[in-house]
Structure formats: structure tokens, C-alpha cells
Amino acid sequence: MVKRNFLIPSLFLVAIFLSILPFPATLKSFLPEWVPLLVLFFSVMNPERVSIFLALILGLILDSLSGSLLGQHALALVIVFSICIKFHLIVRVFPIWQLNTFIILMLIIYEFILFWIDGAVGNNVPIAERIFPIISSILVWPVILRWLPALKDDAGNRE
Amino acid sequence: MFNYFFRDKDSSRHTLGYKFFLSTIICIFLMFVDYRFDHLNTFRQTISSLLYPIQLAVNYPLQKIVDINYWLTDHSELVQENKTLRAERLLNNIALQRLESIESENNRLRSLLQTSQRLKERILVAETLKVDLDPYRQRFLVNHGLNDEVYLGQAVIDSQGIVGQVIRVNAYTSEILLISDLDHAIPVSLDRTGLRTIAVGTGDSSRLFLPYLTSSADIEIGDLVVTSGLGGIFPSGYPVGYISSISFETERSFANILLTPAAQLDRDTEVVLIWPSMDRDL
């Protein structure tokens, strides 16, 4: 029971750790977006275990850690989360390539919202650097899809 | 509490509409207030104080790796390093002796000219935290904040030259914007001729851009560029960089001039915060 309660918070904590790990400047922009990937996974696979306020809080944490406008990542996460919740019953029965396409679409929306807000407040971010994380994120997505369900089952959460 | 707040036991699709509306309004409100006003500063500081343990947790093992590296270095290597450091210190001390006499002479001359006199600046060595912020911006965190009277807009240098300025002060950390950030500009002057201009960041930590110099300006590759002290943020006379390339385009009246920063912008582990003292009028 204890394990079950702490699985999701600890997974998100790990994702936050991963997203602030320092890397050389050339590698930085190729790193996957761990937190949005986890949010996407849980909102599609286990929507009863996460709520929109979790997405909001995680977004605010990302905002604070990255020093961006307060609410920027939060808005992107909330919107992507809501789309996923809306369609999770359909998406879950998709064949795997359609699911992947859906995730790519969500990541594009996420990055576009960030890019758009950056543009609106006058931050200079080259659009190419918003595209690389989408590519790397979609490369690690199959790993998450393959291993996270096993991890969840180990924590005693068979549905 | 976690269960109550972050999970939806009842099917979340039924209440999604109003929750989505509420969250979006919160986000947009926060962004608006954060962009337009300063009211969220304490809120931000509270969040970042709460997140400080996370940053420390990431920083700690990486710092330990550096320490262990030190610990594993060879005895002979250490002796060698010690020797070179001693030699360097000797040279520095000699240079400093000369500098001190020059400084006092300078102050005497200034008092003769009845202009303001330069005082010594207060400094504080700060360690950079090994955590990444937004990868698209040239920023980093240091381990001093409000508790050490760090203030907004404070100048930050390293042993070679200007590094950047403080753009956000939290309780225990502060955020530093590098001079090479796309949004940063620093008033500079050429050391050789005294020509004043502005150096703008390029987003690449190995280059700065001088956009406002005409093709006829007296400037050569290798010229030292120092802070001019205009603008009131950076104290004057600190090295910013060296001119690395000059090119002209016939259709533009301004020259394309790049400079290489003197400070090691992307490799600094220790930086120095300075409190410039007010110039004293005589």
C-alpha cells in the first residue's frame, strides 16, 4: 500500500532530477522532456491516478527550476494533459504506431505552446532547438511504454 | 492528502471541463502577473526555496565526483601543480605591488583633479550549482542568495573577466545571466582607444557581438574590450573580451565585429560577486 502511494511521486521526482542534470551545451538541447513524457504516460494509461492539479504543480516546478515565466510550462502541461484525458479511452486501444503518432502530436503541441509564449514575451529561442527535444523524447517513449507498466505491477497495482 | 488532491477516483472526464478551465485561468493569470508586475517575487522565492533540496540533491553527487577526482590525483601531479601555483603567486604578488603603488598614485592624481575617488570593492566567492536551467538560455545558479545580501543586477566576475549579472535572487541561491545570453547587452569601451560601444550576447558562450561600430572605427583583432561603467550595473575597467574577427559588408554601414569573452563562461565552477562601493566625492 505504501509502495503504491509513493510510486508516482517518486517517478516524477526522478523525472525532475533528470531534467536538471547538467550536460555539455551541445548535448543539452537533445535531451528528452522527461516530465511531459511521464505526464502523457499516466494520463493515457492511468488517468484515475493523476489529476490536472498534478500537471499544474509539476508545470510550476519546471517553471521555477528553469527560471521561465511562471505558468509557462504549467499551461503547456495542463493543455496536453487535458487532451490526453479527453481521448484516453480511444488512444489506449490504438495500435502502437497510432499511439506513437498521438504522443508525437502531443509533444509538438507542448513545445509549440512553450515556443509561442516565449515569442509573446520576447524571449529569443530558435525554433530548431524546440524540435530536437521532440525527436529525443519520441525515441525514449517506447522504453517508457515497455518498462513503466512492469514497474507499476511490481508496486502492487494490478487493475 | 496526495490522494485527495492529485488523484481522481471518480472518472475524471466528468469534471474535466471546469478543472481545465480553472487551471488554465490560473496559468494565464500567473504568466500575466509575472510578466507585468513584481508581485510574484515572494511566491517565486518560496517555490525555489522549497525546490532547493532537489537542486542540492542533484548537485551533491556531482560535486563529490569532482572531490574524488581531486583525491585520486597523483602525489607527483600535486607537487607539480603546487610548484606552478607558487610560481604564479610570486608573479602575481610582484604585479600586485606595482598595481598598489599605481592605484594610490591614481587616487592622488584624482584628488588633485578634484574628481571622485575609487574605493575598494567588497567581494564574495560563490560556487556554481551543477544544475541545468533552461538549455536555451545562458544562465546558471550560484549558492548565495538573500542570506548573503546578493542583490538584483549585481555584477559577477571570474578570475579572467566579466561573467554576467544577477537576474533573480532567491533565499539561498541566485540566478546569473551570462553576458553571452541573447537578451544581454553590456556597455563596453575599447581599452586601446577608449571608444565606447555596446556588446550584445549571441547565445553562444564563445562569442559576443559588437553591432554598433561603423566600418571606419579604429579597431584591430586582439584589442582588449573592457567595461565602460556606463549603465551603472558593471563597474568600469573589468575585461570583457578580445576582438576575434572583423568583417565588412558593403551594403551595411556598420561593421561585423565579434569578440571572444575573457571569462570562461561555460566552464566556471567558482565566480565572484562584487559589491561596488559608491564613488566618494572629494
Interface residues (C-beta under 8 A of the other chain):
Chain A: N5 I8 P9 L13 I16 F17 S19 I20 L21 P22 F23 A25 K28 S29 L31 P47 E48 R49 V50 S51 I52 F53 L54 A55 L56 I57 G59 L60 I61 S64 L65 S66 G67 S68 L69 L70 G71 Q72 A74 L75 V78 I79 S82 I85 K86 I117 V121 N123 N124 V125 P126 E129
Chain B: F2 N3 F5 F6 R7 D8 K9 S11 S12 R13 L16 K19 F20 S23 T24 I26 C27 I28 F29 L30 M31 D34 Y35 L40 F43 R44 I47 S48 L51 I54 Q55 A57 V58 L62 K130 V131 D132 L133 D134 P135 Y136 R137 R139 R168 E175 L182 D183 G203 S205 D266
